Amino acid sequence: MWEQYFAVVDGVKLTVLMAMILANFGLGLAVSIKDKTFRLKEFADFMRSRVLPCIVGYFAIGFVALTDSAWTPAVTVIWGFIIATLTGAILQSLKELGLNVPNPLGGGE
């Protein structure tokens, strides 16, 4: 059973997901240090509001796909939504760090 589950959720998708979460965290940390707003308490808020929903949602849809193979394409769809969300957050952080990110990509107007 576990081999089948890891075949659905593991691999490149999981590696990219973890890399994007780490990049999002690192850039958010850099922004908070730059703005002098760093608070250790915010780490728990970040984990609860950004990381946990991504990880739980991704692994939950993996379990659903394990029980019903018709849901297997949904794993990739959910992964794509999560990556798009993390990409937007990363671009916003880059913009806050002063990099020139086009407004539609960086959350501006």
N, C-alpha and C positions, 0 to 999 in steps of 0.2 A: 504494500500500500504506500509506504513512504517513498519508495523508488518512483512510483507513478506520480506522486504529488510533487516531488522535486523535479521531475521531468517537465512538469507543467509550469512551475514558478521559478525554477532555478536557471542558472546560465547567464547569458548576456543581459537579459532584462534585470535580473536581481543585482548584478554587478553595476549596471548603469544607474539603477535606482539608488543604491547605496552611495555611489560616487556623487550623484546629484544632491542627495541629502547632506552629505559631508560638505560639498561646495556651498550649498545654501547656508549651512550652519557657519562655516568659516567666514563667508562674506558678511553674514549678519553680525558676527562677532567683530569683524573689522569695522563695519559701519558704527556699531555701538561704541567701540573704543575711539574711533575718529570723532564722533559726536559727543564723547564723554558722557554717555548715557548707559554704560555697561553696568548691569546688575546681575548677580548670580541667580537671583530669583527668576529672571527672564529665561534662563536656560530651561527650567522646568516648564514654563509656559510655552516655549518653543517646542519642546518635546511633546507636550500634550496637544497643542493646537495644530502643529504642522507635521511632525514626524509620525506620531502614533496613528492618525487617521490614514496616512499613506500606507504604512506598513500593514495595519490591520485590514484595511480595505483590499489591498493586493493579496494578502494571504487568505483572506476569507473567500474571495472570488476563486482562488486556487482550489480551496476545499470544495466549493460548489462544482467547479469544473471536474473535480475528481469523482464526484458522485454522479454527475450527468455530463457526458462528453460533449453534449450540444453547447455547453457553456465554455468550452475551451477557448473559442475566439474572444470571449469576453475578457479573458485574462490579458490579452494583448491590448484590447480597447481600454481597459481600466489603467493598465500600465501607461498607455499613451496619454491619457488624461492627467495622470499623476506627473509624468515627465513634463507636460506642457505647463502645469501649475508651478512646478519647481523651476522651470526655465524662466517663467515670468518673475518669480521671486528673486532669482539670481540676477536677472537683468535689472530689476529695480534696485537691488543692492549695489550693482556696478554703477548705476546712475547716481546713487547717493554717495558713492565714493569719488565721484567727479569724472567718471569716464563718459565719453560722448556716446550715449545710446539713443537711437532714434525714439522719439516720444511714443509712437504706437507700440514699440517693443518694450520700452522701459516703464510703462504704466503712466506716462504723461499724457498731456492733452495735445 
